[in-house]
Amino acid sequence: MCGIVAAVSHRNIVPVLVQGLQRLEYRGYDSCGVAVQAADANGLSQGLQRARSTARVAELMEQVKTEHVEGFTGIAHTRWATHGEPAVRNAHPHFSHGPGISPVADADAPARVALVHNGIIENYEALRAELQAKGYVFASQTDTEVIAHLVDSLYNGDLFDAVQAATARLHGAYAIGVMHRDEPRRVVGARAGSPLILGVGKDGAEHFLASDAMALAGVTDQIVYLEEGDLIDLQPGRYWVISKSGERLTEQQRPVRTVMAHSGAAELGPYRHYMQKEIFEQPRALGDTLEGLKNIAPELFDGVTSEGKTGAAAWRVFKEIDRVLILACGTSYYSGCTAKYWIEAIAGIPCNVEVASEYRYRTSVPDPKTLIVTISQSGETADTLAALRHAQSLGMKHSLTICNVATSAMVRECELAYITRAGVEIGVASTKAFTTQLAGLFLLTLALAQSKGRLTEEKEQQYLTAMRHLPVALQSVLALEPQIISWAEDFAKKENALFLGRGIHYPIALEGALKLKEISYIHAEAYPAGELKHGPLALVDSQMPVVTVAPNDELLEKLKSNMQEVRARGGVLYVLADAKTNIESSEGMHVIRMPENYGALSPILHVVPLQLLAYHTAVARGTDVDKPRNLAKSVTVE
């Protein structure tokens, strides 16, 4: 996870760096920090200066003002803790003071190297032991401090050469920004497995590095996407990009693109939290995602080249495949599980869904006629990217991504793409990204069905009409919020909850349980309702609320029987029932009735009350809704 920002400029760059961190805080908020090449009133270098905090970035802004942290060159970082607890000593930027100097015992010793890092260094223990033998004293528990000392140990007057030599020895994933005391107008960056972009300032007078373009919103819209293994050298008025092999890359090889990134500092308006705002943005998000949809065609999924031009033709790919393999993590995985039901029922194509972090580490049987579908909000999810590359290495060349960020690594590395238009999602718990993913996956289902001759014109029009109705239908579902708040008051007093669903709504139950876990910290599980009597029923008592997703479908009567099993054991049911399901409220049975029956698109609507339930339960319990403990938005480490 983690977010990094760096800059070389002719002005005090600290406010830009810290504002960039605020926009990257979704990547981690265990600690934050900034380091600069300090200068006196005459512009003469005063060495490396830093400020670090385990508070939020807003507090860091006040800290740098109080401590007069200013400089033309700087690096900054917001952390999601992997190695080492969330403590100031583990906060980035990390310093290296050289061998034989203890940063603790000799706190005033001038630092030689400052470094920020996103990723995980897998061989850090061996490197740490090697550097300790050379006299380097470690102040933190992190894997990152190893890189700072390694760069220092290899420094011989040229920072770029030292970073190049250091990265050759690193195993794992990294995006780094590095400064050296003796080169006050220079920052060197490198990436392998973690995202890093270059921002080109106006007239080339200043240059930036960042984890994503959003960090530089309002600063520059001229972006260069660095590729795997790239190193970059930033100096006043110029920059160089060098490939892993040492080749200096041209502007044609790493083109400057205009990227209109939107600031994460969007106004909350009447909402208490971003998550609430994003739940209520779902009608708009779905409307934008489906905008201009006139008919189903494979062209909706055509690939996009790095220059923004149309790439691979989806119709040709769809003709060549006869299986689908979906790879995703977390909420995106549950959207994939939902899509499996659609793809097999409507398109008639076998579909498997795999947790991305598990797929690449097991022996699987590759089939070149498989369409690999990755799902990711950010397009930078490390596990999903790694799983995609693994599948491609097995000979499965056809790939498609459902993604919310058009400029992400996932879009660049997949043959085909469908870009959802959820907009920036700031709350860690995904909401509008999930429902727009489902919309994109349903369109993919219809396009695949069409390519296989299984979609009649009549059916196509029926499905299109239903999809166009989604924003209106969602507005009606959101109107249920007052009823859901009353449920949340009950849930806030509990420590456990059980979610039940059947068929295509089982993944929706899983997503509902995940939402409750993420932001309210209530232990929640989800099961297919038919599995109750095979074990989970043992957990049911009056203190275990049971949420049931009850659409009016072919499994309704079976589901009603499962609900009776809960009531017979003293369980309290909370039922989301479609219209005309004949399920009524009674003692131990709380029913909220959905406004309509939604047919195949029912999962998109039924998940929204579960999002609201999790949100209002978390509010009632007083948790940090938008930034839940131990989590981050964009999971860019394994």
N, C-alpha and C positions, 0 to 999 in steps of 0.2 A: 504494500500500500504506500504510504508516505507520499508527500508532495515536495518538489524542489523548485526553486526559482533562483536564477543568477543573472547578473547584469554587469556590463562594462559600459560606462557612460561618462559624460562631461558634467553631470549634475549629481547632487546628493540623491542616491538611489534607494535609500532605506525605506521611504514611504511606499515606493513602487514594489519593493520586495515584500514588505509586510502585507500590503493590499493583495498581492499575488497569493500569499499564504492564506489569507482569508477566503479566497475563491477556491483554494485547494484543500481547505480544512476537512472537506468530505472524505479525503483520502486517509485521514488519521488525525486524532486530536489528543494523543497521550502527552505530547510535549511539542514545543516549537522553539525556533531560534533563528538568529541572523548573525552573520559575521561580515565585517567590511575591512578593506584596506583603509585604515584611519589616516586622515591628513590634517595638518595644522592650517592656520589661517592663510598661509602662503602656498598651500597645496602640496607641501612636502610630506612624504610618507612617514607615518608614525607607527607603522606595524599593524598587526592584525588585532582587531577588537571584536568582541562578540557579546550577545545577550541571549540567554536561554531561560525558558520557563516551562513549568508543567501546567500552567494555566492556559486559557484559550488565547487565540491570536489577538483578540481585542485587547487583552491585558499586556501582551508583548508590545503592542503599539505604544502604550503608555510607558512601558519600561525603557524602550529605546530613546524616547524623548527625555526621560528623567536622567538617563545615563549618558546622554549626548552621543549616541552611536550614530555616526555620519560617515559617508565615504562615497567615492565615485565608482568603486568596484565592490561587489558583494555577492554573497550566497545566502540562501535562506531555506528553511526546512520545517515541515510539519510532520509529526511522527505517528505512526501506528506501531506499537511495540511488538517486535519479534524476539530479538535477543536482548534480554535485560528488562527489568521492571520500568514502568513510567517514572523516571526520576531525572533530576536536572543533570546528574553526571552521565546519564545515558542519552541525553538530548543532543541533537545535531545543532549546529556544525561541530564536528570533532576537530581538535587541534593535534598536531604533532610538534613537540618542542625539541625533538632530536634525542639521540641516545644519552643515557646517563642523567636525565632530568626527570624528576617526579613532578607531575602537574599538581599534585596535592601538597607535597612538602615545599615546593618552590613555586607558589602560585603566581609570582610576579615575573617568572621567566618568560621572555618573549617567544611566542609561537612562531614556527617556521611554515607549517602547512595547515590550511583549513579546508575541510571537505564535508560535503553533504551527499547522501546516498539513499536511493530507493531500490530495494531488492534484498536478496539474501546471498551471502558468500558462503558456499558450502565447505570450502577448505580453510575457513578462517582459523580453526584450532591449530592446524599445522603451521600456518603462517604466523600465528601469534607466538607459538613456541620458538620459531626461528628468529623472530624479531626480539623477543625477550632475551634470547641468547646474545643478541647484538647490543643489549643494554637499554632497549626501549621499555619504558614503564607505562602500563596501561591504567587509565583512569576510569574506564567504563566496562560494562559487561557486553558491549555490542560487538557484532561482527564488523561493523563499519570502521571502528577505530584502527583495525588492522590495515585498511586501505590507506589511511592517512599516514601511518608510520611506514608502510611499504613505499609510498611515493617519496617520503622524506629520505628513506634509505637509498633510493635509486636516483635522487636528485644530484645533478652535476652541472647546474647552471642553466638548464632549460626545462621548464615545467612540462611542456608537451612531451618531450622525450621520456621524462620520468613517469608520466601518466601512461604513456604508450607501453613502456616496459612493465609497469605495475599491472595493467589490465591483462597483459599476456599471461600473468600468473594467477589470475582469479578464476575460480570455478563457481558458477552459479549465475544469478541474475543481478544486474546493476544498471542504474542510471546515476551518474555522479557529476558533481561540479566541484572543481578544485582551484584553490588559490595558493600562491607562495609569497611569503613576506618580501622576497627579493625581486619580485616582478609585480609591482603594485597595480599595473593597468592590464592585467591578463587573467582570464578564466579559461580553464580547459575542462571540457566535458567528454563523456563517453557513455555509450549505451550498449547493453546486451541483455535482452530478455525483459527489460523494463522500458517504458515509454519515455522519450525525451524529444522536445522540439526546440527549434531555434526561432527566435523572434527578431526580425530585422527592423530596426528603428528608422524613423524618418531621415531621409538623406544618408542612411547608413552611419549616422553619427553615434548611435548606441546599439548594442546588441544584447539579447536576452536568451537564457535557457529556461525551460519550464517543463513540468510533467505533462501539461496539456495547454492548449491554446486559451482556455478559459482564464488561466492565471494572468494572461496578458491583455484581457479585454479592456479596451479603452486606452491601452498603451501602444499597441501595434496590431495591425491585422495582416502583416506580411510574415508568413510562417513557412519554415522549411521543416519537413518531417524527416528526422534522422532515421536511418535504417539500422538493422542489426549489425553490430560490430563497428559502427561509425565512431570516430573521434572528432572533436571540434575544438578549434582554437579561436577564442574571442579576444580581440584587441580593439582599441579605439579606432573606429572608422573602417574596420575590416574583420573578416573571418575566413577561416579555411575549414573545409570538411575533408577528412581523410578516412578512407575505407580501412577495414580490418587488415587488408593486405599491405597497407601503407601508401596506396594510390591517392593522389590529390584529386578530389572529385570536382567536376565542373558544375555550373549552374544548371545545365541541361540534365545532369545526372541527379542533382538534388535541387529541383526547381523551387523558386519562391512562389507560394500560392497565397491568394487573398482569402482569408478565413474570417468570416464574421462571427466571432465567438461572442456569446452573451454572458454577461457577468452573472456570477452566482449570487450576487448581492441584490437579487430582485426584491421588490417591495412585498411585504407580507399582506398589505391591505387589511381587510377585516379579520384575517385568520390569526390564530394564536401560534401556530407552528407551520413550517413548510410542509410537513406531511399532510396536515389538514388541507392546506391550500392545494397540494398536488392531487389529493383525492377528489377535490371539487373541480379540478382542471380536467378531469378525465373526459367529460363530454367534448370539450374543446380539443383535447389531444386526439381522441378518436376521430373527430371531424377532420382535423388536419391530416391525420394518417391516411384517411380514406378520400381526401380531397381530389376531385377530378376523376374519380373512379367511374368509368362509363361501362366497362365490360371487362370480363376476365380474359387475360392474355398472358402468355409467358413473358412478354416484353416487360411486364411489371418488375421482373426479377433480373433483368439484364445487368451484367457486371459494369463496374466503373473503373477506368484506368487511373493511374496516379496523376494524369493530367486533367482528370475530370471528364474524359470522353467515354462514350459507350464502349464497353468491353465485350466479354463473352456473351453469346446469344443463348438465352435460357431455353428457347424452344428446342435447340439442338441438344442441349444437355438433358432436358427432360425426356427426349426420345431415347437416350442412351442408357437411362437408369431404370432399374426395376426394384430397388430397395431404398429406404431412407434410414439414415443413422443420425440421431439428434444428440449433440454434445452440449452440455451446459452445466451451470452451477447454481445453487441456491434457488431464488425465486424463478430465474430463467429456466432452471431444470423443471420446475413444476409447470411452466408454460409449455415446455416440450412434452411432458407427460400428458397434458391435455390434448396437444396436437396429435399425439399417437392415435387417439380414438378417432379423431376427424380423418386423418390420412388413411387409416385402414378401412373405415366405414364408408367414406365418400369417394376416395380415390382408388381404393382397392389395392393399395401398395403396402407390402410388409414394412413395418416401422419399428425400430428399436430406439430406446432413449437411454443414454448412459450419463452417469455423473462424470464430468470431464476429468476430475482429479483421480478417478479410479481407472478410467478407460485406458490411459496410456501405460499403466503399470501392470496390466494383465495380458496374457496371451489371447488374442482374438483371431478370428478367421476373416481376413479381408476379402472383400468382393469388389472388383473394379467397377461393377455396375451399381454401386451404391452412391447415393447423393448424401454427402456429409452436410448436415445443417447445424451451424453453431448459432447460439442465441446469447446475446450479451447486451446489457444496457450501455456500458461504456465502450465496448469493443476493445478493451485492454485487459480483460480478465486473464490472468496469467495461466491458470489451469486450463481454460478453454482454448487459448491460443496454443498451448503446448499439446493438447489433445488433437487439435486440428492438424498441426505439423506432423504429429505421430501418424495420424490417419493417412495424410498425404505421403508420408515416407513408406507406407505399406502398399502404395500403388493406387489408392483411391483418390483420383485426381479431381473429381467433380465435387465442388463445395459451394455452399450458399450460406450467407449470414443474415440473420434478422437482428438489426442493430439500431441503436438510437443516435449514434455519432458517425456521420458520414466520412469523417477524416480519420477514423481510428485504424489501428493496425489490423483489426478483424476484417474490415471492409477491404483494405489494401491486399490482404492475403487470401481472400476468398474469391473464387471465380465469379460468383453471382452474389447479388445483395438486394435486400429490401430494407430501406431506411425508414424506420418509424419516425413520427414527428411528435414525440411526447414533449419535446422541449427539455430544458435543463431540469434535472431532478436533483434536488438538494438534500432532502430527507434521506437518511441512510436506508430506511425500510422502503423498498420499491413498491410503488402503487401504479402510477400512470404508465410507467415503463412496462409493467406486467400486462395491463389490459391492451396496450398498443401492440405488444408482442403477440398476444393472442389474435388480434385482428390481422396482423401480418401473416401469422401461421395459418389462419383460416383462408386467406387469399391464396397462400401457397397450396393448400389442400385443393382448392377449386382449380387452380392452374394445372396441378398435376393430374387431377381427374379429367380435365379437358384434354390434356395431352394423351391420355390413355383411352380417350373415347367414352368416358363414363359420366360426362356432364352434358345433359340435354340443354337446349336453349331455354326451355321452360324452367328447369331447375336453376339455371344460372340466374335468370331474372328474379326468381323467388329469393335466392340467397342474397343477391345484390340489394333487393328491397329491404330485406331484414337487416343487412349491414348499414344501409343508409339510415335506418331507424334507430341505430344504436345510441347516438348522442341524445336523442329525445328520451329513449327508454332509460338511459343512465340518469338523466335529470329526475325522473320519477323515482328511481331507486334512492338517489341522494336525499330525497324528501323524507325518507324513512329515518333520518338521523335522530329526531327526538325519541323515537321508540328504542333505538339502539343505545342511546345514552342511558336509559333506564336499565337495560341489560348490563351495561358497563358498571353501573353502581354495584350490582351483585358480584360481578366478576372481580372487581378490585379487591374484594375481601377474601378471595380464594388464592390458593397456591398451586392448584393443578386444574387442568381442563382437558376434555376429550372432544375431538372433532370427528364427525362421521360423514361419509359420503359414499355413494355407489356409482360405479361406471365412470363416466367422464367427469363426474363431480367429486370423485375421490381426490384427484390432484388439487381441486379447489379447497377441499378440507385440509389437505397438507399445507397449502399456502396460508390458509386462515390460522392454522396452528403456528406456523413459522412467524407470522406477523405478531401474534400475541407474545411469543417467546422473545422476539427481537426487542420490543420496545416496552413491554410491561414487566418482563422478567418472570412471568408466570410460567411454570412448567406446563407445556401443552403437547399433546400427541394427536396424531390423526390416524384413523384406521378405515379400511373399507368396512362398511356397516355389517356386512355378512361375516366378518371375522370376529365380531364381538364375543361370540360364544366359544371361540378358540383361544381365549386367554384374557383379553383386555377387560372383559366383564368383571373380572376379579377386583379391578380397581374402582368400580362404580359404587359410590355411596352418596349420601346427601351433600357432601362437601366437594363432590366432583361434578361441576356443571358439564353437560354434554350438548355440544352444538351440532345440529344436524342440518345438512343441506338437502332440502326436499323438493326438487323440481317435479313437475307433473310429467313424468316420463314412464317408460315401460317397467322401470324398477321400483315405482312408487309403492306398490302393495308390499313388496319384499321389505322395503325400507320401513314401512309402518310396523311390520312385525318386529324388526330390530329395535324400533323405538319402544315397543311394549316390553321387550326384554329389559330395557333400561328402567322403565317405570316400575316393573315388578321387583327390582332390586333397590328401590328407594332413590334412584337417580333423578336429577332434575334436568329436564330437556329444554333447550332453547332452539326453536325450529324456524328456519327460513323456508317458508312454504310458497310455492307458486299459487297463483289464482286457481280456483276450482280443484284443490287437492283434498278438500273435506277434512282438513286437520284443524281442530279448534283448540283454543286455549282452555286449560283447566288446571286443577291443582297439580303442580309438578310438571306442567307443560306450558311453556311460554312460546307463543307463535307470533311471528311477524310475517305478514302476507306480502309477497312481491306483487307489483302492480299488474304484471302480465305473465303469459307463458312465452318463453323465448326460444323454444326448440333447440336447434343445434348450437345457437349462440348463447345459450343459457349460462355457461361458465363465466363469460365476460361480465354478466350482470350480477350473478350470485356472489362473486368475490368481493364486490364493493361493500356490502354490509359487514363482511368479515374484516375488511380494512378499517371501517369506522369503529367496529367493536374493539379492535386492538388499540386504535388511537385513543378512544375515550376511556378505556380501561387504564391505559398508561397515564393519561392526564389525571385521572382520579387517584392514581398511586403516586403521582408527583415525580415521575422519572423524566430524564432528558430525552424527549421524544425524537428530536431530529438527530441527536448524536448519542445513541445508546452505548452503554459501557462495552468496552472490548471490541467494538466493531468499527468498520470503515466502509465507505461507499464503494470505492473502486478497488477490487481485490487484485492488485498487481504483483503479489508474491504468491508462491506456492504454499 
